[in-house]
Amino acid sequence: MIQARRKIGFHLLLKSKFWLTVLFAALLFGIRWTKGAGYLDLYSILLKPILPGTAQREWIQEGENIERNIRLKLLEEDNTRLRKALGLQEFNSDQRISAAVISRSSRNWWQQLEINKGARNGVLKGQTVIGPGGLIGLVDSTTLLTSRVRLLTDPGHQVGAWIDRTKRHGILTGMGTNRPKLIFLNKNSLAKTGDAVTTSPASTLLPPNLTIGIVQFVNEKALPSPYAIVQLTASPEAIDWVQILKNND
Amino acid sequence: MTKKLFIFFTIICLPVFIIISPDWLKINGITPCWPVILLLPFSLKNSPWKSVFASILLGIFIDSFTIGNVSYIPSLVVLSLVWSTYGLHNKKIKLFLNIGLMAIFGTFFVGLSIWVQKIILYSVLRNDWFHSWSFYVLISEVIITGLVAPFFSSWLLLAYKKI
C-alpha cells in the first residue's frame, strides 16, 4: 500500500517545537557564556530586601568602637600602672581643667595667653596647657582667678620633645614664629620631613605622648647639633578654650 | 569734670586697652606700644626727675603683664629723660605729627631694647642672629604706635595742660 508522502517544507519548522528547542539551547548557551550572570543578578535582586543594610553596618561599627574603647581604657590603665612603677609622669585624662582664653598676645615680644582659671581652681606654675591640636605651652604664673601661659612659640622658651619614629630626643625652642626649632641632642637626628613631634614618654616634667607638631625642615649639617623646624599642630592664635593638665603627684 | 574724665581715662581705660588688646587696635596681630603712648605726654609736660620716676612706675606696671625677666624700665627711663628735656626747651608742642614722630622713635628704641635684652638673657637666640620675628614685631609696632599715638598722646597732653 502506498501512502501519500507527507508534505516537506519550511512550514514544518514553524509548526513543530523546533524553535522552542533552538531558543532553549540559545538560553542555555547564553547562561553558560555569561557564567550565570543573569541568574546571579536576579538572585541579588531577590536577596536585596533581606541583605544587611546601613543600619546593620552602623551596629557593627558601634560594636567595634565599644570594643576599641574598652581596649584603649585597659591599655591606658596598664600604661598608667607601668609608668607609676617607673616613676614617670602620667597622662591622666580625668584631671583636666578647662579654661577660656581672656587675653591673647601670640605675636608680640612676649607670646602668652591669659586664661580664666587660677590658683583657686588648682592651677599651678609649670602645668601643661593643651588645646585642639596638642600642646600649647606651660603655665608661667597664676593669680587667684587667672593664669598666664607661656606659649611654645615664645622666643627662648624650651621644652623637651622627641620624634617617636627615630626615638631621638631634642629641645624644642621657641623662635617667635609658629615654627619652633627642635635642636637635637644627637649628632645624627635621622629625622625626616613629616615626622610627628611629641613629648617624650620618658619625660619627668611633661605628660607623655602629647602631640606638638610636624617636622617641616631638617638641617643635619647644622653646628653644634642638627635641628628641625617644626610646624605646630595647635594654633594659639585661633584657640579660645584650653585645658590644663593637672599633675598627678 | 575734665579732670575726672582724664583720671578715669588714664587709670581705667588705658590699662584695660593693654590687657584686652582689642583687635581693631592691632596691625598684623601686634598692639601699639602703650608705655610709649602714656609716657610721652607726661614727659613732655614734666621735669626730668618727675618723668624718670613716672617711667620707673610705668615700667613696673607694664612689666607685670609680661613673662620672663625682660623689662621695659631701662628704655623708658632713657626716653623719659630725652622727652622731658625736649619738652622743657620746646614749651609749645602743638604739632600733631611731631608727637607721632617722637612716638615712632620711642617705640623703635623700646623694641630694640627688648630685643637686645632677650638676646642677652636667652643664649639659644644667639645662635641665630637673624630673628625674623623681632623685625616683624618691631616694624609692626612702630607703624601702629605711629598711627595711634598722635590721637591718644595728643589728647593726654592737652588734658595735662588743662589740669
Interface residues (C-beta under 8 A of the other chain):
Chain A: S103 R104 S105 S106 R107 N108 W109 W110 Q112 E114 D140 S141 R148 R150 D154 P155 G156 Q158 T173 M175 G176 T177 I183 E237
Chain B: I19 I20 S21 N28 G29 I30 T31 T66 I67 G68 V70 G111 I114 W115 K118 L121 Y122 V124 L125 D128 H131 S132 W133 S134 Y136 V137 E141
